[in-house]
Amino acid sequence: MHKKVAPYPEKISAVFCKGPLGYLLQDPSKEAQRIKNDPKLQDKSAPMREDLVRQNALTVVYQRGGDASDMKEVQGEYILQFGKYKGKSFRWLLENDVGYTMYLIKDLQKEEAAGTSVEEGHGKESLHSFVHYALSFTEIKTLLDYEASRVNFIMRKSCSQGTRMHKLQQYLRKKQQSASASTNAPTKPLGKLF
């Protein structure tokens, strides 16, 4: 009898929190909630350069016997250089606060559509890397698609004035108008981010 040995026994991937029906939970975990509520637990140090973040992630993967040639596994060990979860790994954020992940993705997509950028530097590089990593997961892409289709479904429905559905449509219409207004605002050209 031959025993099959995995080439990288310590390979790690993100494990999403899901509800009883298998859908991704978007609420922060207890640990994430604790960090959100206590600013003393948030990392206030200066952001690191992307090449140092990559080198540190490779070191972590090598040390635990992971597959350093698997970019998804390596990026999971990248350390966030921005926001309230600065200092946590990309994988940690996906596992602990999908709602914040979705916010970051949508916000970056809005910025790119509008041609604006609030900031530049190592934090912005980290954000771009994190969004790229998050979008490499089918679960995240599926959730984005689901949310977009849900809005489209609601907007296409005909309903009576004064109903909750009508009020929701009005709210969504205002949101879309404000988003398109910010897209049409004059913008300054962006510098190279990477």
C-alpha positions, 0 to 999 in steps of 0.5 A: 500500500502506497501512502500519498504524500502532499508536496506542500503539506502546510499549504494554506488557503482562505476559509470563509465564514458561511451561514447555514445555507452556504452563503458568505457571512459579511459581518465581522468576526468577533476578533475583527469587531474587537479591532474595529471597536478599539483603536489601541489595537489598530496598527499606526505604523508607517506603511511598508514598501510592496517589495518588503511585504512580498519578501516577508510573505515569501519567508512566512510561506517557506518557514511553514513549508508552503508552496512559494510558487503559488502566488495566491498562497503567498499573497494570502500572507501579505500584510495589509498596509492600510485601514483599520486592519493594518498589520493583518494578513490578506487571508485574515481579512478575507476570513474575518470581514467579508463585508469590509472586503466588499466595501474596499473592492467597490470603493476602488472600482468606483475610484477607477471608474471616476478616474480619481484617487484619494491617496497614493503610496504604499497603502494604495499599493497594498489596497490594489494587491489586496483587491486583486487577491480577493477577486481571485476567489470565486466566492468573492466574485460570485457575491459581487455578481449577486449584489449587482444582479439584485440591484438590477432586479429591484430597479426593473420591477414595476411597483406602486408609489409609496410602497417599500419597493418604490422607496427602495428604488428611489434610494437606489436611483439616488445612489446611482445618480450620486455615483455617476455625478462623482464619475463626471466630476473633473479629475486630476491625472493619477501618478503611477501607483506601482 
